């Protein structure tokens, strides 16, 4: 059940990443500073027959439309910095926000007004960031970045790791020793250093991260495939194929790799969440995608700056990273149980 739940989540994530930004009326880079740092849910106030919202972070007043969306910043009539009060005039009535105490108090014509129940922000269901950009569409665009990195990891492991490990294990002897020493040299250099070197040669951005992952991320797959081939090539059907004069390429492609497909698929599924996390970490420290592009790492980095006032901005990318990694790990565990006959009860 966890594996199937993980598979369903991954399918839904792919569909949302592909079609979600197309269906959204906003773009990932569209800014509206008047509607910055809006929450996904809020408590509206009833003022002169209309609903308004008080943002506790910047102490501003916003108009709420009939659908429940926060869509306009209301300009104040005056501010008294000494008394710590801001005044608006709405439908001929004086609205005063007193923020000299915590929590702030909103009053209409001198009478305090209590907020209503929690309401979903229909205009921006995930809220907005500090530049007024829609967090939902940036979240979906970040899913595209993460899935692109996952696709790069899959292609690298299949095109380089499986072939390299298969050749090394089948050849054996001195060839295997030399090829494994190369793997060890590549594995000892930190991935961060590869990304920095790519940034020196190219420009900072997603391409540098993808190329860095493509350069070094195949070594674990190569080691696992090599171990599987060393075990399988001692089987009788391999000896029979050699006796019949089958070339080495034919033995590797038609006999050995298909029999090692189970461990290869499980390893591949386990390596994908690691690649997604690496991209998110690189973007978090400023070595990944560059603004205004959005990835889950950059969304997390930007949300840390406003964590105290707007914690919901950190919640969504952190949950997305966590759920995606759990989904791939659950799927990998399920595939391992299904494809490894030694685990069958």
N, C-alpha and C positions, 0 to 999 in steps of 0.2 A: 504493500500500500504506500509506504513512503516513496518508493521508486516511481510508482505511477503518478503520485502527487507531484513529484519533482518533474516528471516528463510533461504533465499538463501545464505546470507553471512555466516551463521553458517554451512550450508552444505558444502559450498566451503572451509571453514576453516578446517573442519574435514577431507575432502579429501586431502587438501594440507598438513595437519599435518601428515596424515598416509602415503601418497605416496610421498610427496615432498622430504624428506630426502633420500628416496630410489633412486630417479631419479637423485639426485645431484651427481656430481663427487667428491665432497668434504665431509668430515665429520665435525661434530661440534667441534672437538678438534684438527683438523689438523692445524699446524702453519707454516707460511712462513714469517719470520721477514723481508725479503727483500721487500715483497709486503704489508707492513703494512700501515694502514690508507689511503687506496685508496678510491676515491669517486665513487658514482654510475654513475655520469655524469661528463664529463671533457671537456676541450677545448684543442685539440691537436695542436702541432706545426709541420709544414712541414720543415724537415731538410734533405738535401742531398737525396731527393727522398723517404724519409721514415717519418713516423709520430712518434713523441715523446710527452711525457707529463711531465710537470713541476709541482711537488707537492708543493703548496705554504706553506704547513705546515712544511715540513722537507727540502724543497729546494733541492730535489733530482730529477734526470731525469730518466724516465722510457721509455722503448721501447713499442710500440703499434703494435700488430699483424694485419694481414689483415682483421680479423673479427671485429676489434675495441676493442679488449681486452688488458688491461694493463698487460703484462706478464713477464717483466724482468727489473731489476734494472741495469742501466748503471753506471759502475764504472768511477769516474772522473780521469782525468790525473793529476790534481793539484788543490790546494785550496790556495787562497790568503786571509787570514783572515783579514789583514789590509785593503786591498782594497775591501773586501767583495765580492769576485768573485770566481766562480768555473768554471773549464775548462774541457771540454770533447773533444775527437777526434772521429768524426763519419764520416765514408767513406772518410777519408783523409781531412776532413774539421774541422776547429776549432770552437767549440761551447762554448760560454761563457754565464754564467748566472750571471748577476749583480744584487745583492740583497742589494746594498747600498741605494736604494730608494724603495719606495712603489708606485705601485706594481713593482716587480722585472722585469728585462728586459732580454730577451734571444736574443743573436745575433749570427750570423753565418759569420765567416770571417770578423767580424767588422760591419756587416750590421744587424740592428735590425729586428727581425721576429715577425710578428703579429700572434696571435693564431687564429685557425679556429672556426667553430661553435660548439655548444654543441653536444657531442657524448656520447652514452650510453656505459658504460663499459661492454662489452659483456662477459668478463670472470667472473666478479663479479657484477651482476646487482644491488645489494644493497651495493656494496663496501666491504671493509675489515676493521677489527678492529685494535687495537694497536698491536696485536700479529700476524697479517696477516691472521686471520681466516675469512672465508667467512661469511658475516653477514646474507645472505639469508638463508643458511642452519641452522644457529643458530637461526634465527627467526622462522623457521618452527619447529625446535626442541623445542623452547620455547612454541610454540602453543601446542605441545604434552603435556608439563608439565601443561599448563593452562587447557587443556581439561581433563587431568587426575584428577586435583583438582576439576573441575566441576563434573566429574563422581563420585568422592568421596562425594561431597556435595549432589548429587542426591540420592546416595545409603543411605547415613546417614539419610536424611530427610524422605525417604520412609520407611526404616527398623526400625528407632527409632522414629522419630518425629511423623509420622502418627499413628503408633501403640500406642505409649505412650499417645499422645493427645486423641486418640479415646477411649482408656480404661479409662482415667481420666474423660472425659466428660460423658461417658456412666455410669460409676460406681457412680459418684456423691458423695455427703456426705463427710464423713471423709476421704475416700480413695482419692477422688478428691483433698481435702485440702492438704493432705500429699504429693501427687504427684506434685502439683503445688508449694509447698514450696521447693521441691527438684529442680524444674526447676528454681526457683528464685535464689537459692544458686549457681547453675551452671552458670546462666547468669551473676551474679555479678563479677565473676572472669575474668579478662581481657584475651583475646585470646593470647596476647603476652606472658603472664606468663605461659600459657599452653605449648606454643612452647618451652620456655626456660626449663621448667620441662622435656619435652620430650627429649630435647637435652642433659640434664643431664643423663637421663636413657639410651637413645639410642645415636646415633651419629647425628651430625648436617647434615641436608639434607632434601630432599623432604619427606622422611618417617615421620619425626617429624612434618612437616606442615600438612600432610594428616591426621595423627593420632590426632593432635590437633583440626583440623576442624571436624573430625569425633566425637570427644569427646563433643564438645560444640555447634556445628552448627545446631543441631536439635531443639533447644529450641523454636525458633520463630515458626517453623512449628507446634510443639506440642501445643503451645498456640492457634494458628489459628484453628487447627483441633478440639481442645477442644471446642472452641466457636461455631464452626459449629455443632458439635455433641450435645451440650447443646440445640441448637435451633431445630435440627431435631428430637431429641428423644421425643419431645412433640407432634409430628405429630400422626395422627390417625393410619397410617399403622404400626407404631412401637407398639402402644398399641394393635393392632390386632395380630401382631406377638407374643407378649408376652402372649396374651390370648390363642393362639393356642399352647403354650408351647415351642416356639422356644428358644433355648439357647442363652445366651448373645453373645457368639462368632458368632453365625449365624446372629443375628440381626446387629452386628457391621459390619461384612464382607459383607453380602448380601444386607443390606438395607441402613445403615447409610453412610458408606464410599463411595459407588458409588454415592450417592446423594450429597456428599461433594467433589466429584472429581474435579469439576470446580475450586473452590477456592484453592484446594490443588495444582492443576496444575499451576495456575497463580502464587501462592506464590513460588512454586518451581522454576519457570522460573525467578522470580524476585530475588531469593536468589543466583542463580548461578553466575551472574556478581559480586556480593559482595564477593563470595568465591574466584573468580579469582583475584579480586583486592587485597584481603587479602594476597594471595600467592605472588603476585607481590610485595606488600609492604614488606612482610617478607624477600623475596629474596633481595630486594633493601637495606635493613638495615643489611643484612648478616646473617639472621636467616633461610633462605630458602635453596634452592639447592646450592651445593658447586661446585666450579670450578673443572674440566672444563665443567661440565654440564651447559646448558644455559636455562634460563627462561627469560620472558620479564622483570622481576624485575632485574635480574642480568645484562641483557643487558643495561637497563636504568642506573643502578649504574655505570657500566664501562664507559658508554658514558658521564656521567656527568664530569668525569675527563678530557675529551678532548673536552668539549663542545665549547670552544672558537675557537679552530682550526678546528674541524671536527663536526659541528652541525648535519650533516646528520646521525651520529651514534645514536643520541638520537631520531631523528624523527621517525624512523621505529618502535621501540618497543612502543613508546608513542602512535603512531597512532593505532598500533595493539590493545593495551589495550583499548583505547577509542572506537574504532569501535566495538570491541567484547562486551563491556559493553552496548553500544547503541543498538546493534543488539538484545541482550537478553532482554533489557528493552522494546524495540519496540515490540518484540514478546510477552512479558508478557502483555503489554497493549492491543495488538490485541486479545489475548486469553481471557483476562478479558472482553472485549467488546463482544466477541462471546459467552462466556459461562455464563455470568451473565444476566439473562432475565430482571432484573430490569433496566439495562442500555439500553435496546432496545427501540427505539423510535416508 
